[in-house]
Every structure is written in C-alpha cells, then in structure tokens.
Amino acid sequence: MTEPTGGREKRQYEPSVERLVYQTPWIDFFYDDITHHDGTPGKYAWVRNHSGNGAVTTIPVTPSERYLLIKIYRHPIKRYLWEFPAGLVEPGESPEETGRRELAEETGITAERVELLGSQTPVGGYSGDVFHSVLAEIPEISLNDVVLQSEEQIVDAKLLTRGELTAMLKKQEVGDGNTFTCLAHYWMWQDRQAGSHQKER
C-alpha cells in the first residue's frame, strides 16, 4: 500500500506477524518477517516485557524539591547507574499503583501522592514496551529513612536538590535514559502548574 507525498510514493508499513522465538519469565524475544520501505523482504529482532504491561519509572520528590535517586547494578552494561526507582507493571495494576509499590519496595519510602505524568517508548527500534513516568510526592526524609532493596543490587541512595541533580546530569553521572525522560516530564509538569497558578491570579 502506498500514499503519494509531493511527487513521491510513501509506503505504508503493513503490520507483520509477530514471531516469538524465545520466552523467559521477564523478557520475550521476537524475530519477525517484515517488508522494508523499498518493498524487499527482511527480518526484524525486538523484545518485549513478558507481561506485555510495560514498566514504570517513579520520580520521588520531597516538598522542598529534593530528588531521591538510587544506585543499582545493571547487568547488560556491567556497571552501576544512578537512577529513579523503576519496575514492571504487574497484572491488574495501574501505572500509579506500580510506581507507589516499586518506590516502597526499593527504598522503603511511602508516597503521599502519586500522579501519572506521561508515557514514552525508550528505544522504539529495539523494545515494544511503554514506560510510564509517575510522580511520587514523598515526605521530607533523610537518608536514614531509606531502606534499600539489596536483593535487587541497589547499593546506595542520594537526596539531591535540583541544582545538585543538574550537576550530576552535566557530568554524565546519571546515565539512565528513563531518568532523563522522567525529569523532562516532571519539569514540564512544573511549568504547567506554574502557568496555571499565574492564570488564577
């Protein structure tokens, strides 16, 4: 199927049949037969979370705007990353419920309020999953209040001001893509909130 666009024909991609080649309790691997843009046949390898429910990254923020980050070992890249708490959406859970649960499991901190800020596909050329960005408003805490989930290889935590977090981002000390995206969602949400307050005046 093609569509004319300014003298050129633009091919509309037809949905291919998903071919599951390997399944695990966490990740499923697919190797599909596809048709390339020029009409030639090809193959495409991609992955999806086994549940098909996607995942959540939680943005824990205190009233004084301090951000809670954890340091966790990531096996695919063989090193530790500073990032926000994250996890898979369990069957029957909403993204907000997952965000609240993952925060409590990984840090021992209970959110006072959660809100879904947006969703994104982190690596659309590789993964078929949607990740949700969930704001978790937490109380004013100290690091002594944090109880890390060691079995998930979480080894440290930080409470950072916006300036301290920005400095870590500039130095590339935070390398997790979902954490970057969540911050973009949160800072856009802050701008919208500020704009709404100005209109009310």
C-alpha positions in Angstrom: 0.0 0.0 0.0 1.4 3.4 -1.0 0.5 7.0 -0.4 1.5 9.9 -2.8 3.5 12.6 -1.0 4.7 15.6 -3.1 5.6 13.5 -6.2 6.9 10.6 -4.2 5.2 7.5 -3.1 5.4 6.8 0.6 5.0 3.1 1.5 2.6 2.4 4.4 4.0 -0.3 6.6 1.8 -3.3 6.9 1.7 -4.9 10.4 3.8 -8.0 10.4 3.0 -11.3 12.2 4.9 -11.4 15.5 7.1 -14.5 15.7 8.1 -15.4 19.2 11.4 -17.2 19.2 12.3 -17.3 22.9 10.4 -16.7 26.1 11.6 -16.0 29.6 9.6 -15.1 32.8 10.7 -11.4 32.2 11.6 -10.8 28.5 10.2 -12.3 25.3 12.3 -12.2 22.1 10.8 -11.9 18.6 12.2 -12.3 15.1 9.6 -11.1 12.6 9.4 -11.4 8.8 9.0 -7.8 7.6 8.8 -5.8 4.3 11.3 -2.9 4.1 10.4 0.5 2.8 11.5 -0.4 -0.7 9.4 -3.5 -0.8 12.1 -6.0 -0.2 11.6 -8.7 2.5 13.7 -8.7 5.7 13.9 -9.7 9.3 13.5 -7.7 12.5 14.6 -8.7 16.0 13.0 -7.0 19.0 12.0 -7.6 22.6 9.0 -7.0 24.9 8.4 -7.5 28.6 6.8 -10.9 29.2 3.7 -9.5 30.8 3.1 -7.0 28.0 2.1 -4.4 30.6 5.1 -2.1 30.3 7.0 -0.6 33.1 7.1 2.5 35.4 9.8 4.9 36.5 9.0 6.8 39.6 10.1 10.4 40.4 10.3 10.7 44.2 10.3 14.4 45.2 10.0 16.0 48.7 8.2 19.2 49.4 11.5 21.1 49.4 12.2 19.6 45.9 14.8 17.1 46.8 15.0 14.1 44.5 15.6 10.6 45.7 17.9 8.5 43.4 19.2 5.0 43.9 22.4 3.4 42.7 21.7 0.0 41.1 23.8 -2.5 39.1 22.7 -3.1 35.5 23.9 -6.3 34.1 23.6 -5.5 30.4 26.2 -2.7 30.7 28.1 -4.3 33.6 28.1 -1.2 35.8 26.1 0.8 38.4 23.8 3.6 37.4 22.2 6.4 39.4 18.5 6.4 38.5 15.0 6.7 39.8 13.2 3.6 41.2 11.6 1.6 38.4 9.9 -1.7 37.8 7.4 -3.7 35.7 3.7 -3.2 35.8 2.1 -6.3 37.4 -1.2 -7.7 36.0 -4.2 -5.6 37.2 -2.0 -2.7 38.4 -2.3 0.9 37.2 1.0 2.8 36.5 0.3 4.8 39.6 0.0 1.7 41.7 3.1 0.3 40.3 5.0 3.5 41.0 3.9 3.5 44.6 4.7 -0.2 45.1 8.2 0.0 43.4 9.2 3.0 45.5 8.2 1.3 48.7 10.0 -2.0 47.7 13.2 -0.4 46.5 13.6 2.4 49.1 11.2 1.7 52.0 9.6 5.1 51.4 5.8 5.5 51.1 4.5 8.1 48.6 2.0 10.6 50.0 0.6 11.2 46.5 1.2 9.8 43.0 0.4 11.1 39.6 1.0 9.8 36.1 2.9 12.5 34.1 3.3 10.8 30.8 4.4 7.7 28.9 7.2 7.0 26.5 8.9 4.3 24.4 12.6 4.5 25.4 14.1 2.6 22.5 11.5 2.2 19.8 13.8 0.4 17.4 14.5 -2.4 20.0 11.7 -2.7 22.5 8.0 -2.8 22.1 7.4 -1.6 25.7 5.8 1.6 27.0 7.4 3.1 30.1 5.3 5.4 32.3 6.6 8.4 34.3 5.0 8.6 37.7 5.5 11.5 40.1 5.7 10.3 43.7 5.4 13.1 46.3 7.2 11.9 49.4 7.7 13.4 52.9 10.8 15.3 53.9 13.1 12.5 54.7 16.8 11.8 55.5 18.9 9.0 54.0 18.5 7.3 57.4 14.8 6.7 56.4 15.8 4.8 53.2 15.8 1.0 53.3 17.4 -0.3 50.1 16.3 -3.5 48.4 19.7 -5.2 48.4 18.4 -8.3 46.6 17.9 -6.0 43.5 21.5 -5.0 43.8 20.6 -1.5 44.9 23.7 -0.3 46.9 23.2 3.4 47.6 20.8 6.4 47.6 21.1 10.1 47.3 18.8 13.0 48.2 19.6 15.8 45.7 18.5 19.4 45.2 17.6 20.3 41.6 21.0 22.1 41.3 22.9 19.0 42.6 21.0 16.7 40.2 21.6 19.0 37.3 25.3 19.0 38.1 25.3 15.2 38.0 23.5 15.2 34.7 26.1 17.6 33.2 28.9 15.3 34.4 27.0 12.3 32.9 27.0 10.7 36.4 23.3 9.9 35.7 23.2 7.8 32.6 19.8 6.1 32.7 17.6 7.3 29.8 14.3 6.8 31.6 15.5 9.0 34.4 16.3 11.8 31.9 12.8 11.4 30.3 11.1 11.4 33.7 12.8 14.6 34.6 11.7 16.2 31.4 8.1 15.1 32.1 8.4 16.4 35.7 9.9 19.8 34.8 7.3 20.3 32.1 4.6 19.4 34.6 6.1 22.1 37.0 5.9 24.6 34.2 2.3 23.8 33.6 1.5 24.1 37.3 3.2 27.5 37.4 1.3 28.7 34.4 -2.0 27.6 35.9 -1.3 29.5 39.1 -0.4 32.6 37.2 -3.7 32.4 35.3 -5.6 32.1 38.6 -4.2 35.4 39.9 
